[in-house]
Amino acid sequence: MKTTIALLVTVAALSTAQSQNLLVNGDFDIGNVGFASTYIYSPNDTVPERTYAVISDPRVTHGGAASFGDHTSGAGLMLVANGSSDSSNVVWSQTVTVATDRTYAFSGWGATWGHLEGQDFDPAPPAMRIFINGTQTGDAVQLIAKNGQWRSFTALWDSQSSTLATIEIRLATTAFVGNDIALDDFSFASLSAEHYAPVSIYRSVDVDWPSISNRFYQVQCASSLAPSTWFNLGPPVLATGTNGRISDRLLSWDKKFYRVLIFE
């Protein structure tokens, strides 16, 4: 169960903490390397079903696709796939070494790019499922129908006795028209406190909340208070004391709302 708690937001320019990403090429910026797929790599044509490419804009390989940039910078690379009618096909997969008895968070961003003439949304927006070592982790993630609107996701996984984690993304949806997905900025990291290291950031908002040690908290943000507009701000945070804090780097000073969920 998750409970929303009160929080304090302050503007600051100081350091925060990030966990080590175990994935290779999680932002896809070095191309079609470091991961596996049962989709067919088709760098020049993603019109056929069950094809994918690692490109800067979905329209590069599909003349009927929506046009937008990657999540990382708007000018890098992302994985785009034309959804399969067979939900057992794996869009993306990678195997990493893990420690036993640890909690890991797999997070990333997804968007739709299916486009019909005169429309700015995917007629059948995909929902994606996350599998780790063959077992679905968390609920299916439904992507936003409006094309190019990146949505974050996070799934928690307990390694127990495992020393390897094979992470897979499959589509739960099988529509022939639409069902087109873009993926970017994947991370798979331990939530153990000793794996956190300081990094400097600037022009940021600090999000503070009263916490209970060894509890997981998920910070979310939104541009309005409508209940359907909240998105995860990074992976869940493991509290190590009575005050939790993360920083959100700002690209502008536009209005932004924050909330914190506690996992119980």
C-alpha positions in Angstrom: 0.0 0.0 0.0 1.2 3.5 -0.7 0.2 6.6 1.4 0.6 10.2 0.3 2.5 12.3 2.9 3.1 16.1 3.3 6.4 17.5 2.1 8.4 20.7 2.1 9.9 22.1 -1.2 12.8 24.6 -1.1 14.8 26.1 -3.9 18.6 25.4 -3.7 21.7 24.7 -5.6 23.6 21.8 -3.9 24.3 18.1 -4.2 22.0 15.1 -4.3 22.6 11.3 -4.6 22.2 8.9 -7.5 22.5 5.1 -7.6 24.9 3.4 -9.9 23.2 2.3 -13.2 24.0 -1.3 -13.9 22.7 -1.2 -17.5 24.9 -0.7 -20.6 23.7 1.9 -23.1 20.5 2.7 -21.1 20.1 6.0 -23.0 20.7 4.3 -26.4 23.1 7.0 -27.4 25.8 4.5 -28.6 23.3 2.8 -30.9 22.0 -0.7 -31.3 24.4 -2.3 -28.8 24.3 -3.7 -25.2 20.8 -5.2 -25.4 18.8 -7.9 -27.0 15.4 -8.1 -28.7 13.2 -10.6 -30.5 12.0 -7.8 -32.7 13.8 -7.4 -36.1 16.4 -4.6 -36.2 15.4 -2.5 -39.2 17.5 0.8 -39.1 15.9 2.2 -42.3 12.3 1.0 -42.2 10.0 0.4 -39.2 6.8 0.2 -41.2 6.5 -3.6 -40.9 5.1 -4.9 -37.6 7.7 -6.2 -35.0 10.6 -4.1 -36.3 12.7 -1.6 -34.3 15.4 1.0 -34.8 17.7 3.1 -32.6 17.2 6.6 -34.1 16.8 10.3 -33.3 13.2 10.7 -34.5 10.5 8.0 -35.2 9.8 9.6 -38.6 13.3 8.8 -39.8 12.2 5.2 -40.4 8.5 5.6 -40.8 6.9 8.3 -43.0 3.6 8.1 -41.1 5.1 8.4 -37.6 4.9 11.3 -35.3 8.1 13.4 -35.2 9.8 14.2 -31.9 13.2 13.9 -30.1 14.6 11.6 -27.5 13.9 12.0 -23.8 17.6 12.6 -22.8 18.3 15.8 -24.6 15.9 16.0 -27.6 18.8 15.5 -29.9 20.1 12.0 -29.0 19.0 8.5 -29.8 16.1 6.3 -28.6 14.7 2.9 -29.4 11.5 3.0 -31.5 9.5 -0.2 -32.2 6.4 -1.0 -34.3 4.4 -3.1 -31.9 4.0 -6.9 -32.5 0.6 -8.7 -32.5 2.3 -11.4 -30.4 2.6 -10.1 -26.8 5.3 -12.7 -26.0 7.8 -10.9 -28.2 10.5 -9.0 -26.3 11.1 -5.4 -27.3 14.2 -4.9 -25.2 16.2 -7.1 -22.9 19.4 -7.0 -20.9 21.1 -9.3 -18.3 23.1 -7.9 -15.5 24.9 -9.2 -12.4 23.2 -8.5 -9.1 23.9 -9.1 -5.4 21.6 -11.4 -3.4 19.0 -10.1 -1.0 18.9 -6.6 -2.5 16.0 -4.4 -3.7 16.6 -3.0 -7.2 14.6 -0.4 -9.2 14.2 -0.6 -12.9 13.1 2.8 -14.3 12.9 4.5 -17.6 10.7 6.5 -20.0 8.3 5.6 -22.7 6.2 7.4 -25.4 3.9 6.7 -28.3 4.6 7.6 -31.9 1.8 5.9 -33.9 0.2 8.6 -36.1 -2.8 8.9 -38.4 -3.2 11.8 -40.8 -4.7 14.8 -39.1 -4.3 13.3 -35.6 -1.6 13.9 -32.9 -2.2 10.7 -30.9 -1.6 6.9 -31.2 -4.9 5.2 -32.2 -4.0 2.3 -30.0 -1.5 3.5 -27.4 0.7 0.7 -26.1 0.9 -0.7 -22.6 4.2 -2.3 -21.6 5.0 -5.1 -19.2 8.2 -5.5 -17.3 9.6 -9.0 -16.7 12.6 -9.9 -14.5 13.9 -13.5 -14.7 10.7 -14.5 -16.5 8.2 -13.1 -13.9 6.2 -9.9 -14.5 7.2 -7.1 -12.1 4.4 -4.6 -11.2 1.4 -3.7 -13.3 1.4 -3.0 -17.0 2.5 0.6 -17.8 -0.1 2.4 -20.0 1.6 5.1 -22.2 0.1 8.4 -23.0 -2.0 8.5 -26.2 -0.6 11.9 -27.3 2.5 11.3 -29.3 5.9 12.3 -27.9 4.7 12.7 -24.3 7.3 10.9 -22.3 6.0 9.0 -19.3 8.3 7.6 -16.5 7.9 4.2 -14.9 9.6 2.4 -12.1 9.4 -1.3 -11.0 10.9 -2.7 -7.8 12.4 -6.2 -7.7 13.9 -8.2 -4.8 16.9 -10.3 -5.9 16.5 -12.8 -3.1 19.0 -15.6 -4.1 19.5 -14.5 -7.7 22.9 -13.4 -8.9 21.7 -12.4 -12.4 18.7 -10.3 -13.5 17.3 -10.6 -17.0 15.1 -7.6 -17.6 12.6 -7.7 -20.4 10.0 -5.3 -21.9 7.1 -6.8 -23.7 3.9 -5.1 -25.0 0.7 -6.1 -23.4 -1.2 -4.6 -26.4 -1.4 -6.3 -29.8 -3.2 -3.8 -32.1 -2.1 -3.8 -35.7 -2.7 0.0 -36.2 -0.9 2.1 -33.7 0.7 0.2 -30.7 4.0 2.0 -31.5 6.5 2.6 -28.7 9.6 4.7 -28.0 11.9 3.9 -25.1 14.7 5.9 -23.5 16.9 6.5 -20.4 16.7 3.1 -18.7 18.2 2.5 -15.3 18.6 -0.6 -13.1 20.1 0.2 -9.7 20.3 -1.1 -6.2 18.4 0.9 -3.6 20.9 0.0 -0.9 22.3 3.1 0.8 25.9 2.2 0.3 25.5 2.3 -3.5 24.7 6.0 -3.5 27.4 8.5 -4.4 27.2 12.3 -4.5 27.0 14.2 -7.8 26.8 18.0 -8.2 23.7 19.6 -9.8 22.6 23.2 -10.1 19.4 25.2 -10.4 17.4 22.6 -8.5 14.5 22.2 -6.2 15.0 20.2 -3.0 12.1 18.0 -2.0 12.1 17.3 1.8 9.7 15.1 3.8 9.6 13.4 7.3 10.7 9.8 6.8 11.1 6.5 8.6 14.5 4.8 8.2 14.6 1.7 5.9 11.2 2.6 4.2 10.9 3.3 0.5 9.5 6.5 -0.8 8.4 7.5 -4.3 8.6 11.3 -5.2 6.2 12.4 -7.9 5.8 15.6 -9.8 3.2 17.3 -12.0 2.4 20.5 -13.7 -1.1 20.6 -12.2 -3.0 18.9 -9.3 -5.2 16.8 -11.6 -5.1 13.2 -10.3 -4.0 11.7 -13.7 -1.0 13.9 -14.2 1.5 12.7 -11.6 4.8 11.1 -12.8 7.6 9.4 -10.9 10.6 11.6 -10.2 13.3 9.0 -10.5 13.3 5.6 -8.8 12.0 5.0 -5.2 14.2 6.3 -2.5 15.3 4.3 0.5 15.2 6.5 3.6 18.2 6.3 6.0 17.0 8.7 8.7 14.1 10.9 9.8 14.3 13.3 6.9 14.1 12.3 3.2 15.4 14.5 0.5 16.0 14.5 -3.3 16.6 17.3 -5.8 14.9 17.9 -9.0 16.9 19.7 -11.7 15.0 22.6 -13.3 15.0 23.4 -17.0 12.8 26.4 -16.4 11.0 28.1 -13.5 7.6 27.0 -14.6 5.0 26.0 -11.9 5.6 22.4 -10.6 3.9 20.4 -7.9 5.4 17.6 -5.9 4.1 14.7 -3.7 5.7 11.8 -1.9 4.2 8.3 -1.6 5.3 5.9 1.2 5.4 2.1 0.6 3.9 0.2 3.5 
